[in-house]
Amino acid sequence: MAVYTDISEDDLKWFLTEYDAGTLLSYKGIAEGVENSNFLLHTSKDPLILTLYEKRVEKNDLPFFLGLMQHLSARGLSCPLPLPRKDGALLGQLSDRPAALISFLEGMWLRKPEAKHCREVGRALARMHIAGEGFDLKRPNALSVDGWQVLWDKSEARADEVEKGLQAEIRSELDYLAAHWPKDLPSGVIHADLFPDNVFFLGDDLSGLIDFYFACNDLLAYDVSIILNAWCFEKDGAYNITKGMAMLEGYTSVRPLSAAELAALPTLARGSALRFFLTRLYDWLMTPEGALVTKKDPLEYLRKLRFHRQIKSAAEYGLTA
């Protein structure tokens, strides 16, 4: 569920007077996402998404997120576009929260993506990486190698409650990645969270990318490893090489990967699997029962991490010459 802060109709109507958004007809909460409160608004002009940014999102990061969507949209990437206020600002205030109006993107996310959809996601991610060039604002990735250690420090003492031997295994993995993490690969703006629920389709056609609230500056190939983890494993934990092949073919058809990026892909995939394991582990251990956030099983990403340890080259993910 993703409505943490309620809003009144009167307050919302007042908020809309600061925008050229038309008259409010109806609104309802959107029960998806985990970071912010989201509402679908129908107005006399266009449908809009209202986002209230909750305490887990740093207010100082919001100009980066909103400005990035403007930048990507201006360069032809299909993504939501922030609606400026009458004074030109992209950010307002509602119910004591920073708030923004975002254009409504048609489409639905896929519960059972196929290889053809993975190919389109690969292409779209490569287009995003190219469209991100020239964006002036910078945001370091707080959930990279140094950030993983911080997360682990908060969970390590209880890790063996989830699986016996986990403390020793993750300590070893963190040491390995700290020693082997690539540094001199092409970098730029990455999405960093391009899971299926952040990609919309109309039929088999990709209609756009959403939810840029983990976007940051990092290695472009790291973003590729994230979508391999998010899209190319089946529910039983098996890696689907057909999906992986399609994903990588789609990406490299738009932005070819360098030899160094390909060589680093198994290590990057280990890192992205560990990143999502650690955030899930923290939520699994620390989120109180009855909280609004739905906890996700961290062991799903532990199994993916163990799979990537066995991979020696990008060819094993399905990449063809």
C-alpha positions, 0 to 999 in steps of 0.5 A: 500500500502506498498512501501514508498521508491522507489529504482532504478534498478542501486542501487538495482543491487549494493546492490545485489553484497553484497550478494550471490543472483544471478543476478537481473532479475526483481523486483516489489513493494508489495502492502501489509503491513503497516510498511515497503517497500517490493519488490519481486525480481526475480534473477538467483537463487531464488525469494527473498523479499527485505524489506526496514525498514521505520522510524516507525521501530526502527533500534535497534530492527532489530537484534531481528527480523532477529535473531528470524527468523533464530532461529525459522527456525533452529528449524523447524518452516516454516518462511522466513529466512534472507539471510546473506551478504557476510560479514555475516551481515543480514542487509544492506543499500539501499536508505538511509534505513536499508534493508534486503533480506528475503527468499520467502515463497510459499503460499497465505493468506486466505480471508475467513478462515474456522475452519480447518484453525483456527486449523492449525493456533493454532498449528502453534502458539504453535509450534512457542512458543516452537521453540522460547525457548532459543532465547537469545535476548529480546525485551519488548512489547511496546504495552502492558499495559503501551504502551496502556496508551501512545497511549490513551493519544494521542487520548483521546481528540478526541475519542468522535468524533468516538463514543459518550461516548468513552472517559469515556469507554476507561478510565474505561477499561484502569483502569480495565486492569491495576488493573487485568492484569496477571503477573505470567503466562508463557512467551516467544517470541510471534508473537503479530500480527498473523492476517490472512495476516501473515499466508500463506497456500497452499490449506488447508495446512499451509505453514508458518508464516510471518511478525515478526516485532511486535514480542517481549517477553510477555505472551504466552497466550496473543498471543493466545488471539490475534489470537482469536480476529483476526481469530474467529470473522465474518464480522458482528462482531459475535464470531464464537465459532466453529472457536474458538474451533478449534483454541484452540484445535489446540493450546493445542494439541501442548502446553497445557494451564495451569489453570492460563492461561485459567482463564486469557484468558478473561482478555487477550482477552480484552487487545488484543482487546483494543491494536488493537482498540487503534492503529487503533483509533490513525491512524484513527484520526491522519493519513492525508487524502490521506496518503498511509496507509489504515486506519482500522475501530477502532470500529471493535475492540471496538465491540470485546472488549465489547464482551469479557467483557461478557465472564466469562471463557475460556469455552465460547470461545469453549475450551473443557475439 
